[in-house]
Amino acid sequence: MPTAGATTVASPADPYRVPVADLSMTGTETLPTQHYAWDGSDLEPMRAPRKPGGGRGRGLHGQLVQQLGQMIVAGEVGAERPLVPEEIGQRFEVSRTVVRESLRVLEAKGLVSARPNVGTRVRPVADWNLLDPDIIEWRACGPQRDAQRRELFELRWGIEPLAAHMAACRNHPDVVRRLGEVVVIMQRSVAQPDPMTYSRADAEFHGLLLQVAGNRMLEHLAGIVASALQVSGGHTAGCEHLSDASVALHSRLVDAVAAGDGEGAEAAMRSLLAVHPEVERLFPAPREG
Protein backbone atom coordinates (compact mmCIF):
# COMPACT_ATOMS: atom_id res chain seq x y z
CA MET A 1 0.00 0.00 0.00
CA PRO A 2 1.41 3.45 -0.83
CA THR A 3 2.52 5.50 2.13
CA ALA A 4 -0.14 7.90 3.44
CA GLY A 5 0.87 11.45 2.72
CA ALA A 6 2.57 10.64 -0.61
CA THR A 7 2.23 13.52 -3.07
CA THR A 8 0.30 12.45 -6.13
CA VAL A 9 -1.98 14.08 -8.67
CA ALA A 10 -5.57 13.10 -9.35
CA SER A 11 -6.89 12.50 -12.84
CA PRO A 12 -10.37 11.61 -14.16
CA ALA A 13 -9.13 8.15 -15.12
CA ASP A 14 -7.53 7.52 -11.75
CA PRO A 15 -9.78 8.93 -8.99
CA TYR A 16 -7.83 7.23 -6.22
CA ARG A 17 -4.48 8.85 -7.07
CA VAL A 18 -4.82 11.69 -4.58
CA PRO A 19 -2.93 13.00 -1.55
CA VAL A 20 -3.96 11.27 1.66
CA ALA A 21 -3.10 12.99 4.94
CA ASP A 22 -1.26 10.93 7.53
CA LEU A 23 -3.04 11.55 10.83
CA SER A 24 -0.07 10.17 12.71
CA MET A 25 1.79 13.34 11.74
CA THR A 26 -0.83 15.81 12.99
CA GLY A 27 0.01 15.55 16.66
CA THR A 28 -3.60 14.81 17.52
CA GLU A 29 -4.91 11.81 19.34
CA THR A 30 -8.47 10.61 19.57
CA LEU A 31 -10.05 10.18 22.94
CA PRO A 32 -12.11 7.07 23.62
CA THR A 33 -15.80 6.82 22.98
CA GLN A 34 -16.09 4.72 26.14
CA HIS A 35 -16.88 6.16 29.53
CA TYR A 36 -14.25 7.72 31.71
CA ALA A 37 -13.10 6.09 34.88
CA TRP A 38 -11.87 7.77 38.00
CA ASP A 39 -10.48 6.61 41.32
CA GLY A 40 -8.78 9.71 42.67
CA SER A 41 -5.49 7.84 42.99
CA ASP A 42 -3.35 10.26 41.01
CA LEU A 43 -3.52 13.56 39.23
CA GLU A 44 -3.33 12.48 35.61
CA PRO A 45 -6.04 12.60 32.94
CA MET A 46 -7.55 9.11 32.83
CA ARG A 47 -8.96 7.48 29.72
CA ALA A 48 -10.24 4.05 28.86
CA PRO A 49 -8.64 2.42 25.82
CA ARG A 50 -10.30 3.48 22.61
CA LYS A 51 -11.99 0.79 20.61
CA PRO A 52 -11.15 1.04 16.94
CA GLY A 53 -14.09 2.73 15.23
CA GLY A 54 -15.87 0.10 13.19
CA GLY A 55 -12.80 -1.60 11.81
CA ARG A 56 -10.22 1.11 12.33
CA GLY A 57 -7.69 -1.35 13.65
CA ARG A 58 -4.10 -1.79 12.59
CA GLY A 59 -3.05 -3.55 9.42
CA LEU A 60 -4.10 -3.19 5.81
CA HIS A 61 -7.82 -3.21 6.58
CA GLY A 62 -7.60 -0.37 9.08
CA GLN A 63 -5.27 1.63 6.87
CA LEU A 64 -7.58 1.35 3.88
CA VAL A 65 -10.62 2.41 5.92
CA GLN A 66 -8.60 5.39 7.12
CA GLN A 67 -7.42 6.43 3.69
CA LEU A 68 -10.69 5.93 1.83
CA GLY A 69 -12.62 7.61 4.66
CA GLN A 70 -10.40 10.68 4.54
CA MET A 71 -10.63 10.84 0.75
CA ILE A 72 -14.43 10.67 0.80
CA VAL A 73 -14.82 13.25 3.58
CA ALA A 74 -12.37 15.58 1.83
CA GLY A 75 -14.37 15.33 -1.39
CA GLU A 76 -11.49 13.71 -3.26
CA VAL A 77 -13.75 10.84 -4.31
CA GLY A 78 -17.20 11.94 -5.40
CA ALA A 79 -20.56 10.41 -6.22
CA GLU A 80 -20.21 10.98 -9.97
CA ARG A 81 -18.82 7.49 -10.51
CA PRO A 82 -18.88 4.24 -8.51
CA LEU A 83 -16.03 3.05 -6.34
CA VAL A 84 -14.61 0.10 -8.24
CA PRO A 85 -13.16 -2.50 -5.86
CA GLU A 86 -10.70 -3.74 -8.49
CA GLU A 87 -9.32 -0.23 -9.00
CA ILE A 88 -9.04 0.33 -5.26
CA GLY A 89 -7.25 -2.97 -4.80
CA GLN A 90 -4.76 -2.19 -7.55
CA ARG A 91 -4.13 1.34 -6.36
CA PHE A 92 -3.51 0.39 -2.72
CA GLU A 93 -2.09 -3.05 -3.48
CA VAL A 94 -4.50 -4.95 -1.24
CA SER A 95 -6.68 -7.99 -1.76
CA ARG A 96 -10.31 -7.97 -2.81
CA THR A 97 -11.21 -9.22 0.67
CA VAL A 98 -9.56 -6.20 2.32
CA VAL A 99 -11.32 -3.83 -0.10
CA ARG A 100 -14.69 -5.51 0.42
CA GLU A 101 -14.46 -5.41 4.22
CA SER A 102 -13.26 -1.80 4.19
CA LEU A 103 -16.18 -0.71 2.03
CA ARG A 104 -18.56 -2.48 4.42
CA VAL A 105 -17.15 -0.43 7.30
CA LEU A 106 -17.59 2.79 5.34
CA GLU A 107 -21.13 1.73 4.41
CA ALA A 108 -21.94 1.23 8.09
CA LYS A 109 -20.78 4.80 8.72
CA GLY A 110 -23.14 6.08 6.02
CA LEU A 111 -20.34 7.23 3.72
CA VAL A 112 -21.10 4.86 0.84
CA SER A 113 -23.92 2.65 -0.36
CA ALA A 114 -23.74 -0.52 -2.43
CA ARG A 115 -26.59 -1.50 -4.73
CA PRO A 116 -26.95 -4.19 -7.40
CA ASN A 117 -26.34 -2.95 -10.94
CA VAL A 118 -25.29 0.43 -9.52
CA GLY A 119 -22.16 -0.36 -7.58
CA THR A 120 -20.73 1.35 -4.53
CA ARG A 121 -21.14 5.10 -4.52
CA VAL A 122 -20.42 7.94 -2.11
CA ARG A 123 -23.55 9.07 -0.28
CA PRO A 124 -24.56 12.70 0.38
CA VAL A 125 -23.19 14.34 3.53
CA ALA A 126 -26.71 14.32 4.99
CA ASP A 127 -26.51 10.52 5.13
CA TRP A 128 -23.18 10.36 6.96
CA ASN A 129 -23.04 9.43 10.62
CA LEU A 130 -21.49 12.74 11.64
CA LEU A 131 -21.29 11.64 15.28
CA ASP A 132 -19.05 8.70 14.41
CA PRO A 133 -15.64 9.33 16.05
CA ASP A 134 -13.80 8.39 12.86
CA ILE A 135 -15.82 10.84 10.76
CA ILE A 136 -15.27 13.53 13.39
CA GLU A 137 -11.55 12.87 13.09
CA TRP A 138 -11.56 12.89 9.30
CA ARG A 139 -13.57 16.11 9.12
CA ALA A 140 -11.27 17.75 11.69
CA CYS A 141 -8.31 17.08 9.40
CA GLY A 142 -9.98 18.05 6.12
CA PRO A 143 -11.57 20.96 4.33
CA GLN A 144 -14.74 20.71 6.44
CA ARG A 145 -12.91 21.43 9.70
CA ASP A 146 -14.26 24.98 10.05
CA ALA A 147 -17.85 23.87 9.47
CA GLN A 148 -17.40 21.03 11.93
CA ARG A 149 -15.97 23.39 14.53
CA ARG A 150 -19.03 25.60 14.25
CA GLU A 151 -21.46 22.68 14.31
CA LEU A 152 -19.80 21.09 17.32
CA PHE A 153 -19.89 24.36 19.20
CA GLU A 154 -23.59 24.82 18.46
CA LEU A 155 -24.23 21.28 19.70
CA ARG A 156 -22.25 21.88 22.88
CA TRP A 157 -23.92 25.23 23.54
CA GLY A 158 -27.26 23.44 23.51
CA ILE A 159 -26.44 20.38 25.62
CA GLU A 160 -23.60 21.15 28.02
CA PRO A 161 -25.30 23.82 30.17
CA LEU A 162 -28.24 21.43 30.56
CA ALA A 163 -25.88 18.57 31.43
CA ALA A 164 -24.12 20.73 34.02
CA HIS A 165 -27.47 21.63 35.61
CA MET A 166 -28.51 17.98 35.75
CA ALA A 167 -25.13 16.82 37.06
CA ALA A 168 -25.37 19.30 39.93
CA CYS A 169 -28.73 17.84 40.90
CA ARG A 170 -27.19 14.39 41.33
CA ASN A 171 -25.20 13.37 44.39
CA HIS A 172 -21.86 12.15 43.04
CA PRO A 173 -19.09 12.99 45.54
CA ASP A 174 -16.59 10.84 43.67
CA VAL A 175 -17.25 12.73 40.44
CA VAL A 176 -16.92 16.07 42.21
CA ARG A 177 -13.61 14.91 43.64
CA ARG A 178 -12.36 13.85 40.23
CA LEU A 179 -13.49 17.15 38.66
CA GLY A 180 -11.50 18.98 41.30
CA GLU A 181 -8.45 16.87 40.50
CA VAL A 182 -8.83 17.66 36.83
CA VAL A 183 -8.86 21.38 37.64
CA VAL A 184 -5.55 20.89 39.49
CA ILE A 185 -4.15 19.19 36.37
CA MET A 186 -5.26 22.19 34.32
CA GLN A 187 -3.61 24.59 36.77
CA ARG A 188 -0.33 22.72 36.45
CA SER A 189 -0.65 22.65 32.66
CA VAL A 190 -1.05 26.44 32.57
CA ALA A 191 2.00 26.91 34.79
CA GLN A 192 4.31 24.73 32.68
CA PRO A 193 2.75 25.35 30.03
CA ASP A 194 1.59 22.00 28.66
CA PRO A 195 -1.19 22.42 26.03
CA MET A 196 -1.58 18.69 25.34
CA THR A 197 -2.18 17.74 28.96
CA TYR A 198 -4.48 20.74 29.34
CA SER A 199 -6.50 19.59 26.33
CA ARG A 200 -6.79 16.04 27.66
CA ALA A 201 -7.86 17.29 31.08
CA ASP A 202 -10.42 19.62 29.53
CA ALA A 203 -11.85 16.76 27.47
CA GLU A 204 -12.16 14.58 30.57
CA PHE A 205 -13.82 17.41 32.50
CA HIS A 206 -16.54 17.99 29.92
CA GLY A 207 -16.97 14.28 29.25
CA LEU A 208 -17.54 13.51 32.93
CA LEU A 209 -20.25 16.13 33.27
CA LEU A 210 -22.13 14.67 30.32
CA GLN A 211 -21.65 11.17 31.66
CA VAL A 212 -23.12 11.83 35.10
CA ALA A 213 -26.03 14.04 34.04
CA GLY A 214 -28.35 11.07 34.53
CA ASN A 215 -29.54 10.97 30.93
CA ARG A 216 -28.50 8.01 28.77
CA MET A 217 -28.61 10.03 25.56
CA LEU A 218 -26.41 12.76 27.02
CA GLU A 219 -24.15 10.06 28.40
CA HIS A 220 -23.75 8.68 24.89
CA LEU A 221 -22.59 12.10 23.70
CA ALA A 222 -19.84 12.28 26.32
CA GLY A 223 -17.34 10.27 24.32
CA ILE A 224 -18.29 12.04 21.10
CA VAL A 225 -17.72 15.49 22.58
CA ALA A 226 -14.47 14.40 24.22
CA SER A 227 -13.27 12.86 20.96
CA ALA A 228 -14.11 16.03 19.08
CA LEU A 229 -12.25 18.15 21.62
CA GLN A 230 -9.15 16.02 21.39
CA VAL A 231 -8.86 15.79 17.61
CA SER A 232 -9.33 19.55 17.45
CA GLY A 233 -6.52 20.16 19.91
CA GLY A 234 -8.90 21.83 22.35
CA HIS A 235 -10.02 24.51 19.90
CA THR A 236 -13.70 23.57 20.07
CA ALA A 237 -13.64 23.75 23.84
CA GLY A 238 -13.45 27.49 24.19
CA CYS A 239 -10.23 26.81 26.10
CA GLU A 240 -7.67 27.11 23.34
CA HIS A 241 -5.70 29.70 25.31
CA LEU A 242 -4.23 28.30 28.50
CA SER A 243 -5.00 30.83 31.20
CA ASP A 244 -5.70 31.17 34.89
CA ALA A 245 -9.04 32.74 33.96
CA SER A 246 -10.13 29.59 32.14
CA VAL A 247 -9.07 27.43 35.08
CA ALA A 248 -11.05 29.70 37.41
CA LEU A 249 -14.18 29.19 35.30
CA HIS A 250 -13.77 25.42 35.51
CA SER A 251 -13.28 25.70 39.27
CA ARG A 252 -16.43 27.80 39.60
CA LEU A 253 -18.35 25.09 37.79
CA VAL A 254 -17.00 22.41 40.12
CA ASP A 255 -18.08 24.48 43.14
CA ALA A 256 -21.61 24.77 41.78
CA VAL A 257 -21.84 21.02 41.11
CA ALA A 258 -20.48 20.27 44.59
CA ALA A 259 -23.09 22.58 46.13
CA GLY A 260 -25.93 20.97 44.18
CA ASP A 261 -26.65 24.35 42.56
CA GLY A 262 -28.15 23.44 39.20
CA GLU A 263 -28.77 27.00 38.05
CA GLY A 264 -25.30 28.05 39.14
CA ALA A 265 -23.72 25.13 37.32
CA GLU A 266 -25.65 25.95 34.15
CA ALA A 267 -24.61 29.60 34.34
CA ALA A 268 -21.00 28.62 34.98
CA MET A 269 -20.97 26.36 31.94
CA ARG A 270 -22.39 29.11 29.74
CA SER A 271 -19.69 31.47 31.02
CA LEU A 272 -17.08 28.86 30.21
CA LEU A 273 -18.39 28.30 26.69
CA ALA A 274 -18.84 32.04 26.15
CA VAL A 275 -15.09 32.55 25.76
CA HIS A 276 -15.31 30.63 22.49
CA PRO A 277 -14.65 32.82 19.42
CA GLU A 278 -17.80 31.49 17.71
CA VAL A 279 -20.07 33.03 20.36
CA GLU A 280 -19.86 36.58 19.06
CA ARG A 281 -20.84 35.49 15.56
CA LEU A 282 -23.53 32.99 16.52
CA PHE A 283 -25.03 34.92 19.41
CA PRO A 284 -24.30 38.62 18.75
CA ALA A 285 -24.99 41.10 21.52
CA PRO A 286 -28.26 43.07 21.10
CA ARG A 287 -27.96 46.54 19.62
CA GLU A 288 -28.24 49.41 22.04
CA GLY A 289 -31.01 51.93 21.55
C-alpha positions as CSV (number, residue, x, y, z in Angstrom):
1,M,0.0,0.0,0.0
2,P,1.4,3.5,-0.8
3,T,2.5,5.5,2.1
4,A,-0.1,7.9,3.4
5,G,0.9,11.5,2.7
6,A,2.6,10.6,-0.6
7,T,2.2,13.5,-3.1
8,T,0.3,12.4,-6.1
9,V,-2.0,14.1,-8.7
10,A,-5.6,13.1,-9.4
11,S,-6.9,12.5,-12.8
12,P,-10.4,11.6,-14.2
13,A,-9.1,8.1,-15.1
14,D,-7.5,7.5,-11.7
15,P,-9.8,8.9,-9.0
16,Y,-7.8,7.2,-6.2
17,R,-4.5,8.8,-7.1
18,V,-4.8,11.7,-4.6
19,P,-2.9,13.0,-1.6
20,V,-4.0,11.3,1.7
21,A,-3.1,13.0,4.9
22,D,-1.3,10.9,7.5
23,L,-3.0,11.5,10.8
24,S,-0.1,10.2,12.7
25,M,1.8,13.3,11.7
26,T,-0.8,15.8,13.0
27,G,0.0,15.6,16.7
28,T,-3.6,14.8,17.5
29,E,-4.9,11.8,19.3
30,T,-8.5,10.6,19.6
31,L,-10.1,10.2,22.9
32,P,-12.1,7.1,23.6
33,T,-15.8,6.8,23.0
34,Q,-16.1,4.7,26.1
35,H,-16.9,6.2,29.5
36,Y,-14.3,7.7,31.7
37,A,-13.1,6.1,34.9
38,W,-11.9,7.8,38.0
39,D,-10.5,6.6,41.3
40,G,-8.8,9.7,42.7
41,S,-5.5,7.8,43.0
42,D,-3.3,10.3,41.0
43,L,-3.5,13.6,39.2
44,E,-3.3,12.5,35.6
45,P,-6.0,12.6,32.9
46,M,-7.5,9.1,32.8
47,R,-9.0,7.5,29.7
48,A,-10.2,4.1,28.9
49,P,-8.6,2.4,25.8
50,R,-10.3,3.5,22.6
51,K,-12.0,0.8,20.6
52,P,-11.2,1.0,16.9
53,G,-14.1,2.7,15.2
54,G,-15.9,0.1,13.2
55,G,-12.8,-1.6,11.8
56,R,-10.2,1.1,12.3
57,G,-7.7,-1.4,13.7
58,R,-4.1,-1.8,12.6
59,G,-3.1,-3.6,9.4
60,L,-4.1,-3.2,5.8
61,H,-7.8,-3.2,6.6
62,G,-7.6,-0.4,9.1
63,Q,-5.3,1.6,6.9
64,L,-7.6,1.3,3.9
65,V,-10.6,2.4,5.9
66,Q,-8.6,5.4,7.1
67,Q,-7.4,6.4,3.7
68,L,-10.7,5.9,1.8
69,G,-12.6,7.6,4.7
70,Q,-10.4,10.7,4.5
71,M,-10.6,10.8,0.8
72,I,-14.4,10.7,0.8
73,V,-14.8,13.2,3.6
74,A,-12.4,15.6,1.8
75,G,-14.4,15.3,-1.4
76,E,-11.5,13.7,-3.3
77,V,-13.7,10.8,-4.3
78,G,-17.2,11.9,-5.4
79,A,-20.6,10.4,-6.2
80,E,-20.2,11.0,-10.0
81,R,-18.8,7.5,-10.5
82,P,-18.9,4.2,-8.5
83,L,-16.0,3.1,-6.3
84,V,-14.6,0.1,-8.2
85,P,-13.2,-2.5,-5.9
86,E,-10.7,-3.7,-8.5
87,E,-9.3,-0.2,-9.0
88,I,-9.0,0.3,-5.3
89,G,-7.3,-3.0,-4.8
90,Q,-4.8,-2.2,-7.6
91,R,-4.1,1.3,-6.4
92,F,-3.5,0.4,-2.7
93,E,-2.1,-3.1,-3.5
94,V,-4.5,-4.9,-1.2
95,S,-6.7,-8.0,-1.8
96,R,-10.3,-8.0,-2.8
97,T,-11.2,-9.2,0.7
98,V,-9.6,-6.2,2.3
99,V,-11.3,-3.8,-0.1
100,R,-14.7,-5.5,0.4
101,E,-14.5,-5.4,4.2
102,S,-13.3,-1.8,4.2
103,L,-16.2,-0.7,2.0
104,R,-18.6,-2.5,4.4
105,V,-17.1,-0.4,7.3
106,L,-17.6,2.8,5.3
107,E,-21.1,1.7,4.4
108,A,-21.9,1.2,8.1
109,K,-20.8,4.8,8.7
110,G,-23.1,6.1,6.0
111,L,-20.3,7.2,3.7
112,V,-21.1,4.9,0.8
113,S,-23.9,2.7,-0.4
114,A,-23.7,-0.5,-2.4
115,R,-26.6,-1.5,-4.7
116,P,-26.9,-4.2,-7.4
117,N,-26.3,-2.9,-10.9
118,V,-25.3,0.4,-9.5
119,G,-22.2,-0.4,-7.6
120,T,-20.7,1.4,-4.5
121,R,-21.1,5.1,-4.5
122,V,-20.4,7.9,-2.1
123,R,-23.5,9.1,-0.3
124,P,-24.6,12.7,0.4
125,V,-23.2,14.3,3.5
126,A,-26.7,14.3,5.0
127,D,-26.5,10.5,5.1
128,W,-23.2,10.4,7.0
129,N,-23.0,9.4,10.6
130,L,-21.5,12.7,11.6
131,L,-21.3,11.6,15.3
132,D,-19.1,8.7,14.4
133,P,-15.6,9.3,16.1
134,D,-13.8,8.4,12.9
135,I,-15.8,10.8,10.8
136,I,-15.3,13.5,13.4
137,E,-11.5,12.9,13.1
138,W,-11.6,12.9,9.3
139,R,-13.6,16.1,9.1
140,A,-11.3,17.8,11.7
141,C,-8.3,17.1,9.4
142,G,-10.0,18.0,6.1
143,P,-11.6,21.0,4.3
144,Q,-14.7,20.7,6.4
145,R,-12.9,21.4,9.7
146,D,-14.3,25.0,10.1
147,A,-17.8,23.9,9.5
148,Q,-17.4,21.0,11.9
149,R,-16.0,23.4,14.5
150,R,-19.0,25.6,14.2
151,E,-21.5,22.7,14.3
152,L,-19.8,21.1,17.3
153,F,-19.9,24.4,19.2
154,E,-23.6,24.8,18.5
155,L,-24.2,21.3,19.7
156,R,-22.2,21.9,22.9
157,W,-23.9,25.2,23.5
158,G,-27.3,23.4,23.5
159,I,-26.4,20.4,25.6
160,E,-23.6,21.1,28.0
161,P,-25.3,23.8,30.2
162,L,-28.2,21.4,30.6
163,A,-25.9,18.6,31.4
164,A,-24.1,20.7,34.0
165,H,-27.5,21.6,35.6
166,M,-28.5,18.0,35.7
167,A,-25.1,16.8,37.1
168,A,-25.4,19.3,39.9
169,C,-28.7,17.8,40.9
170,R,-27.2,14.4,41.3
171,N,-25.2,13.4,44.4
172,H,-21.9,12.1,43.0
173,P,-19.1,13.0,45.5
174,D,-16.6,10.8,43.7
175,V,-17.3,12.7,40.4
176,V,-16.9,16.1,42.2
177,R,-13.6,14.9,43.6
178,R,-12.4,13.9,40.2
179,L,-13.5,17.1,38.7
180,G,-11.5,19.0,41.3
181,E,-8.5,16.9,40.5
182,V,-8.8,17.7,36.8
183,V,-8.9,21.4,37.6
184,V,-5.5,20.9,39.5
185,I,-4.1,19.2,36.4
186,M,-5.3,22.2,34.3
187,Q,-3.6,24.6,36.8
188,R,-0.3,22.7,36.5
189,S,-0.7,22.7,32.7
190,V,-1.1,26.4,32.6
191,A,2.0,26.9,34.8
192,Q,4.3,24.7,32.7
193,P,2.7,25.4,30.0
194,D,1.6,22.0,28.7
195,P,-1.2,22.4,26.0
196,M,-1.6,18.7,25.3
197,T,-2.2,17.7,29.0
198,Y,-4.5,20.7,29.3
199,S,-6.5,19.6,26.3
200,R,-6.8,16.0,27.7
201,A,-7.9,17.3,31.1
202,D,-10.4,19.6,29.5
203,A,-11.9,16.8,27.5
204,E,-12.2,14.6,30.6
205,F,-13.8,17.4,32.5
206,H,-16.5,18.0,29.9
207,G,-17.0,14.3,29.2
208,L,-17.5,13.5,32.9
209,L,-20.3,16.1,33.3
210,L,-22.1,14.7,30.3
211,Q,-21.6,11.2,31.7
212,V,-23.1,11.8,35.1
213,A,-26.0,14.0,34.0
214,G,-28.4,11.1,34.5
215,N,-29.5,11.0,30.9
216,R,-28.5,8.0,28.8
217,M,-28.6,10.0,25.6
218,L,-26.4,12.8,27.0
219,E,-24.2,10.1,28.4
220,H,-23.8,8.7,24.9
221,L,-22.6,12.1,23.7
222,A,-19.8,12.3,26.3
223,G,-17.3,10.3,24.3
224,I,-18.3,12.0,21.1
225,V,-17.7,15.5,22.6
226,A,-14.5,14.4,24.2
227,S,-13.3,12.9,21.0
228,A,-14.1,16.0,19.1
229,L,-12.3,18.2,21.6
230,Q,-9.1,16.0,21.4
231,V,-8.9,15.8,17.6
232,S,-9.3,19.6,17.4
233,G,-6.5,20.2,19.9
234,G,-8.9,21.8,22.4
235,H,-10.0,24.5,19.9
236,T,-13.7,23.6,20.1
237,A,-13.6,23.7,23.8
238,G,-13.5,27.5,24.2
239,C,-10.2,26.8,26.1
240,E,-7.7,27.1,23.3
241,H,-5.7,29.7,25.3
242,L,-4.2,28.3,28.5
243,S,-5.0,30.8,31.2
244,D,-5.7,31.2,34.9
245,A,-9.0,32.7,34.0
246,S,-10.1,29.6,32.1
247,V,-9.1,27.4,35.1
248,A,-11.0,29.7,37.4
249,L,-14.2,29.2,35.3
250,H,-13.8,25.4,35.5
251,S,-13.3,25.7,39.3
252,R,-16.4,27.8,39.6
253,L,-18.3,25.1,37.8
254,V,-17.0,22.4,40.1
255,D,-18.1,24.5,43.1
256,A,-21.6,24.8,41.8
257,V,-21.8,21.0,41.1
258,A,-20.5,20.3,44.6
259,A,-23.1,22.6,46.1
260,G,-25.9,21.0,44.2
261,D,-26.6,24.3,42.6
262,G,-28.1,23.4,39.2
263,E,-28.8,27.0,38.1
264,G,-25.3,28.0,39.1
265,A,-23.7,25.1,37.3
266,E,-25.7,25.9,34.1
267,A,-24.6,29.6,34.3
268,A,-21.0,28.6,35.0
269,M,-21.0,26.4,31.9
270,R,-22.4,29.1,29.7
271,S,-19.7,31.5,31.0
272,L,-17.1,28.9,30.2
273,L,-18.4,28.3,26.7
274,A,-18.8,32.0,26.1
275,V,-15.1,32.6,25.8
276,H,-15.3,30.6,22.5
277,P,-14.7,32.8,19.4
278,E,-17.8,31.5,17.7
279,V,-20.1,33.0,20.4
280,E,-19.9,36.6,19.1
281,R,-20.8,35.5,15.6
282,L,-23.5,33.0,16.5
283,F,-25.0,34.9,19.4
284,P,-24.3,38.6,18.8
285,A,-25.0,41.1,21.5
286,P,-28.3,43.1,21.1
287,R,-28.0,46.5,19.6
288,E,-28.2,49.4,22.0
289,G,-31.0,51.9,21.6
